[in-house]
Amino acid sequence: MSDEDDMSAWGDALNEQAEAEKDSSSAPEDDDPWGAALSEQASSPNNADEIDAASFSALEKGRGDSSEKVDLDVLLDIPVTLQLEIGRAKVSIRNLLSYTQGSVIEMDRLAGEPLDLLVNGTLIAHGEVVVINDKFGVRLTDVISPQERIKKLK
């Protein structure tokens, strides 16, 4: 292809593009597609009555149905974090850095008060420290009921 043929092909392409732009400028809807869509939406009837409400009947069947047995064995091997809290103290960084071996930190609990047993950060029970065969253990003295735990969440 010669340079003359290339120029001719470009000229033809530019002419086609100019004709296409003329055709599109004659249709006012093509200039403003948003305006055309909005006017179409305004002219269409409101079909809110035709919209059906979502159906959750499949989910509601199982709720409160005691005939289905829940297999709790699936949950028994899930690891949880168990914490025993004897008390808390708020200290400044200055005091924290001044602690050395033998320093005593005063807690917010009195001697003899039960410690808190937390599972994944949730208070589950209160207990007291015991020693069994030279190892520490905890004797649970009060287990928090599920209803009380739910009240504390709110």
Secondary structure as GFF3:
##gff-version 3
##sequence-region A 1 154
A	DSSP	alpha_helix	3	26	.	.	.	ID=ss1
A	DSSP	alpha_helix	28	31	.	.	.	ID=ss2
A	DSSP	alpha_helix	33	43	.	.	.	ID=ss3
A	DSSP	three_ten_helix	48	50	.	.	.	ID=ss4
A	DSSP	alpha_helix	57	61	.	.	.	ID=ss5
A	DSSP	three_ten_helix	72	74	.	.	.	ID=ss6
A	DSSP	beta_strand	82	85	.	.	.	ID=ss7
A	DSSP	alpha_helix	93	98	.	.	.	ID=ss8
A	DSSP	beta_strand	115	119	.	.	.	ID=ss9
A	DSSP	beta_strand	122	132	.	.	.	ID=ss10
A	DSSP	beta_strand	135	143	.	.	.	ID=ss11
A	DSSP	alpha_helix	146	153	.	.	.	ID=ss12
###
